[in-house]
Amino acid sequence: MIREAKTENGWVRGIEGADPRITAFKGIPFAAPPVGENRWRAPQPCQDWEGVRDAFRFGPIAVQDTPGLGDDIYCREWHVDPDIAMGEDCLYLNVFTGAKNPRERQPVLVWIFGGALQWGYPAEMEFDGERLARRGVVVVTLNYRLNVFGFLAHPKLTEQQPDAPTNFGSLDQQAGIRWVVRNIEAFGGDPKNITIAGQSAGGGSVLSQMACPGNNGLFQKAVVMSGMIRSPYNVDPIVFHQPLGDAEQNGKDFFAFLGVSTLEEARALDALYIRDKYAQYREKAPFMTTVIDHQFCVDEPLKLFLEGKCADVSVMAGNTRDEFPGFLPIDEGQSLEDAARSALGSYSEEFLKMPEAVQQDSDGCYGKVNGIECTIKGVYGRQKERGSAQNYYYYRFEPDIPGWDQPGCFHSVDLWFFFETLAKCWRPFTGKHYDLARQMCNYWANFIKNGDPNGVDADGTPMPEWLPYTAEQPAQIVFTTDGAVSVKGQESPYVRLMSEVILDRIEENF
């Protein structure tokens, strides 16, 4: 087993996993601590160290609201430890490998966690990389700066560092990926077979990395889980990237809220004080997230993907059944017809002919739709039209999820399954859930290895066939309580219509 590895900055010593055939290297620094003058700067080179550095524990999580203090579903699910180490010195990554020597050149997964770019960390228990590593994948989970520390923009920053005025969290992700390219051979990984993957804001981050002109050739495949978030009915400002000017004004307003006027004053403030003031500030102001700064981010990544201006790689993407449901908004006293015209414009007449649109659901809402599903299928359908030679795989996750809270297939619950870490969860999962998780992890590992999720299950039998999705031949895998189901054939006219609405809005940057 590889228990020690030489990185560009020095030797690291890992620790055997729960499965001793796997070595976990935790808390490897990939950039200098972003503190003091490095606060709100692009990640700087890491300093070398002497001797062998123990890599036995995760590094501190990025500064954010203290986890585990609420009673929301995510505090129940995995944000359970309010005493977890936290600090600005957070640019560390983790490697899980089952390679016996550096010459094995196993395929590599680089994982980017989600959390609206405000919260989250790679030490979350569902992100344990051992099960994928057992399948011959080297797993890297990386940390990055969040919220005001990762995405502040300000005119003074633009003036002093025009090449990297904002998007520091995205630049951290990029620096982590580049570290992997330079160093992963020491852990038995193949620097020319890298898949970047993420969920929610992590999936959005994958899109951002795909759309960054400086990333061509860094990775060969991408997985975007629940990250193509759009609705045919309305605009959610959180999922759109702010223009630099608007983000700069937001930064100026925050500095005024802090009571400072210069970068020097702001950089001298205590990090937790800034965190707490930002928590108050964002109650009435936009979240600080990815900015169109024309350096790292040149336009809306989803628009660039639709136009074929992203990294030309094969993509796996999908959604859970119940996340972010969309409904036609109807004001009090407004007719269904008027509401459709207001929300859908020229598409309203066709919309009103659809049974799915005019029938109320159990909550009395019209036009229920999963916007993520429609977005993915619409974007995928356009790729072959523009002549792409890559494959695009779509999945939907819809098994029953047990628990006293009756959560449905909520946003993020599929993470337990793709990482096959159900045993860490409090929910009373049974054998059928473990069988599904094994299949899902198999599909994922196969895609990471060769860009094709198909293969055999643990007993040697072929898993249900998962074909690429195209407009002419729509195909998908549906993950159900009873396992994976291959679905082929004609797409629903309703989904096609909603996809067209979303595509039009993407093209209009709306």
N, C-alpha and C positions, 0 to 999 in steps of 0.2 A: 504494500500500500504506500501511496505517497503521503508521508506524515510531515515532511519538511519540503519546502519549495523556495527557490531563489527568485525573487522579484527584482525589478530594476532598482529598487531602493534598499534591498536587503533580504535576508532570509526570514521566513516565517515558519512557525511550527503549528500544525493543526492538531485537532483532537478527534479521536474515533467517535463515530456517531452511535446512535442506538443500535444500528447495524454496524458492527466493527469493520465490515468491508468498505465502509464509506468514511472518508475523512472530511471533517468540517473545519474550514479555516474562517474564523470569524473576526471581524474588526480589523481588516487590512486597510491601512490608509491609502487612498489613491490621489489625494491632493492635500495641500497645506491647510491647516485649520482656518476657516473663513472668519477670523476674529480681528478686532482692532481695525487697522487700515484695510484688511482684506474683507471686512463686512461690506456687502454690496459691490463686490468685484468678481470678475470671472475667476473660476478656481485656479489657484496658483500651484506650481510644481511642489510635489511632496519632498521633504528632506530625507536623505539617506539615514539609516541607522546601522549601528555596529552589532555584531553578534546575531543571535537568532531570536526573533521577536515572537513571543507566545501569542497565538491567534485563537484563544479559547472562548472568548466572550464577544457578543455583539457590541459594536461601538454605540455611543450615545445616540438617541433619536434626535432629529432636528427639533428646534424650538417650536412648540405648538401648545395648544390648550392641553392641560394635564389629562392623560387618558384615564378611563375607568371611573370617573366621578359621576357620570350620568346614569340614567336608566333606559337609554335608547337601545335599539337592537344591536348596535355595533359595540356598545359597552358590554352587553351580555355575550356577544359573539367572540370578540377577540381583543378589544381594547380594555383589558381587564386589570392592568397593573399600574396604579397611580404612582408607584415608586420606581418605575423604570427610569434608568439614567437618561438625562436630557441635557443638551447643550449646543452651543453654536459650533463647537468642534465636533462635527458630525459626518465628515466626508470619509466614510469607511464603507467597504463592501465585504461580502462574504462569499466563499466558494465551497461548494459541496462536490466532491469528486470520488468516484469509485475506481479511477485509473490506478494501475499498479506502477506505471512509470511514465515519464513525460513524453515518450514516443508514441503513445496510443492514439493521440489526436482524435479524441472523442468530440462529437458535436456539442455546441455550447448554447445554453439559454442565458440571456441577460434579462432579469426580471425588474420591472419598474412598478412599484406599488401605487395604488390610488388613494384618494381621499380629498378630492376637489382641489388639490394642490395646496391645501390648508393643513391637513392632518395625515397621519400614517407613518409607517416605518417598516423596514425589512425584517425586523425581529418579530413581527406578528406571527403567531403560532401556526397559522394556516400556510405560511410560506416556507415551511421546512422543505428543503430540497432533496432529502434523502431518497424519497420514493422514485423521483425522476433519475437521480444518480444511480440507483440500482438498475435502471434500464439503459445505462450507458450514456448518460447525458451529464456533462459538467454544468452545474447550475451556479449562476452568479446572481446574487441579490444585492442591489446597490441603494445607498441612501442619497438624498439630495435635499437642498434647502427648500423650505416651504413658506407660504404666505408672504408677509412683508419682508422677511429675510431673503426669500427666493425670487420675489417678483416686484419689488419696489422699482418704480421709475421716478425720475426727478430731473428737472432741467440741468441741475448741476452735475448729475451723473452723466447725462448725455454730453455735456460740455467737456468734462474731464476725461471720460473714457468712451469716446464715440464708437469704438469697435465692439464694445460690450456694455451698452448703457443699462440693460435690465435683463430679465430672463435668466437670472443666476442659477435658479434651480434646474432649468433646462440645460444650461451649460455644464452643471454638475453631472447630469445624466450623460451628456455627450463625453465629458472627461472620463467617466466610468467606463463607457463603451470603448473608448480609445485605449484605456488602461488594459482592458481585456484583450484587445487585439495585440498589444505589445507583450503581455505577460502570461496569457492563459496556457501557452505550451508547457510552462513549468508545472502546471497542475494536470497535465494529460489532455488538454483541450486543443481543438483545431481552430486557429484564428481565422481560417478561411471558411468556416462553417458555423456562423453565429446567427442565432435567431433572437431578435429583441421582442419582448412581450410585456404587456401590462393590462390592467383592468381599470375601468372607469377613468379617472383622471390619469392613471397609468397608461390606459389604452390611448387616451388623447395625447399623452406624451409620446407614445410610439408614433402616432401620426405626425407629431411635431418633428421628431427625429427623422422620419421618412422624408419630410418636406424641407429639411434644412439642406441647402446646397452644399455645405461643407462635409456632409456625411456620406457621400457617394462611395460605395465599396466597403464601408465599415461593417455591414451586416448583409446577410443573404436571404433572410426570411423575416416575417413580422406576424405577430398575433395581437389583435385589437379586440379585447373582451369588453363588451358593454361600453365602448368608447366613442362610437359614432352617434352622438346624442343630438338628434334633431326631432322636431315635431312639425307635422303639416299644418297645425292650427295656430301656433303662436311662437314667439321668440323668447328663449331663455337666455338672458344676458350672461349667465355664468359660463355657458359653453362657447361663447364667442370671444375672440381675442380683441383686446382694446387697441385702438390706434395709439401710437406713441404719444401724441400730443395729449389725448385724453388721460392716458396713464400717468403722464408727467403732472397733470393738474391734480389728479388723485393723490400723487405723492406730495405735492406742495400742500394740499389740504391736510394730509396726515401730519406733515411736519408742523403745521400751525396747531394741529390738535395736540401734538407732543409739546409744543411750546419752544421749538427750536427753529433756527433759520438757516443753519449751515450744515453741511455734511459732517464737518468735524464735531460739532455739537451732538449730532445724531449718533455718530459712531462712538462717542464717549458714553452714551447711555447704557445702562444695564439691559441685557437681552430680555430678561423676564419682565422688566418694566415695559419695554417696547411691546412684547407679546401681549401683556394685559391691556395696554392702551389700544393696541390694534383690535383686540376682541371687542372693546367698547366702540371703536370707530366703525368697524364693519357692520354694526347694527343699522347704520344709516347710510353707508357708503358702499361702493362696489368692492367685492373681493379683489385682492391683488392676485392676478393669474397671468397666463402667457400674454405677451404684448407683441404686436406687429411692429418690431423695431427695425426692420429692413437689414438686420445683421444676422441673427440666428433665425428669426421668423420673418419671412418676406411676405406672407399672405396667409389667409385662413388655410390650415393644412388640409382640411377635408375638401375644400375647393381645388387645391393643387392636386390632390389624389384623383378627384373626379376628372381633372384635365390631363392626367398623365404626367404631371410635373413633379412627382415624388420619386424616391428610390424605386427602381423597377424590380420588385421582389414579389414572390408569392406571399399571399396573405391568408390567414385564418381569422375569422371574426364571427361574432354571434352575440346572443343576448339571453337573459332569463325571461321567462314568460311574463312575469308580473311587474317588472321594473319600469318606472316612468311611464305609466299608461297615459295615453293622450285621449282627450274627449273634446268634442266640438263645444267651444264656449258659447253659452246662450245667456244673454242678459235678461233680467226680469222683464217680462212683458214682450220679449222679442220672439218672433216666430222662428221655427226651424229653418225656413227658407231664407229669411233675412240673416240669420246667424251664419248659414252656409255661405251666402254671398259675401258677407263681411270678412269671414276667415279665409275663404278659398277662392274668391274672385271668379275668374273664368272657368274654374273647375267645379263650381257649385252645382251646375245643372247635371253634370255627369255624376257627381257625388250623390245627389238626391235620388238617383235612379238605383242606387245600390242598396240591397236589403240590409247589409251590415250597418249602413249609415242611418237609416230611418227607423230602425228598431231600437228601442231603449234597452239598456242592460239592466241588471238587477238593482243598480243604484239610480236608475232613471236618467242615465246619460246617453247621449247619441254619439255615434261614430267612433267607438272605442278602437284604438289602434296602438300597436307598439312602434313608436317612431324609430327606435334603433333598428329593428328588423327591416322596416321599409327603407331606411337610409342605406343600410348595408347592401340590400338587394338592388336598390337603384344604382348605387355607385358601382357595384360589381357588374351589373348589366351593361354599363357603359365601357368597361375595360376592353372587351373583345371588339366593340365598335371602333375603338381607337387603335386596334391592332396589337394589343398586348399579347405576349406569348406566355405570360405567367398564369398560374392557377390560383383561383380564389375560392376558398371553402367557407361555407356558412353553416352555423349550428344554432339550434334553439334548445334551451335547457328548461324542462318542465316536469320533473318528477314531484311527487308529494314530499314536502319537507316537514318532518315531525317536530313537535314541541308545543308546550302549553300556550304559547303566543300565537299559534296558527298563522305563521308568517307568510305562507305562500312561497312562490319562487322569487324571493326578494333580491334586490340588487346586491351582488357580491357573494351570494350563497354558493355559487358554482365554484368558488375558489377552493373550498374544502375538497371538491371532487377532482378538479384538474391536478391539484398537488397530491391527491390521495392521502389527505391528512384528517379524515373523518374521526379517527380515534382520539384526536385532541379536542373535539367539540363536545359540548355538554348535551347536545340533542340526542334523543334515543334512536339513532340510526340503526337499521337492521341489515340483515344479509344482503337484501336486494340493493340497498344503497351502496354497500361496499363493492358489490359486483359492478354497479354502474361506475363508481369511482375508478375501479381498475380499468374498465374499458376506456373511460375518458382520458386517464393518464397515459394509456397505451397509444391512443390516437394522437395525443399531444406530443409524446416522445417520438413517434414515427414522423410527424411533420417536422419537428426540430431536426431530426436526423437527415431527412432527404426531401423535404418539401411535399411529401405525400403522406396523409394520415393513415392510410390503409395498411393492414397487416393482420397478424394472427393474435388471438387472445392467449392468456397464460397456458391454456390446455392445448394450444396448437391449432385450434379451429379458427377459420377466417372470421374476422369481425364484419358486421354489416358494411356493405360498400358505401364509401363516402366520395361522391363525385363532385367535381368543381361546379360552381354555380355560374350559369350564363343566362342571358335573357332568353335565348332560344331553347336552352335545355336546363331549366331551373332544377337544382338538386340540392338536397340538404340532409343533414343528420339531425334527428330530434332525439334528445336525451330524455327518456321517460323513466318512470319508476321501474319498468320491466326491462330496461336496458336501452341500447341505441337502436334507433329505427331509421332505415334508409328511406327517404322520400324522394321520388322523382316524378316529373310530369309538369303539367301546366300550372303556372302561378295563379293565385287568386286575382281576379280582376280588381278587387278592392285594394289589395296590397300594391298592385301595379299602379293604380291611380294615386294612392298616397305617396308612393315612391316618386312619381313624376312631380307631384307638388313639392316635395322636399328637394328634389334635384333642381327645380327652377329656383327655389329660394337659395340654395347653395350657390348657384351660378350668379345670382344677383347679390351675393354677400349679405343675405337677409335671413 
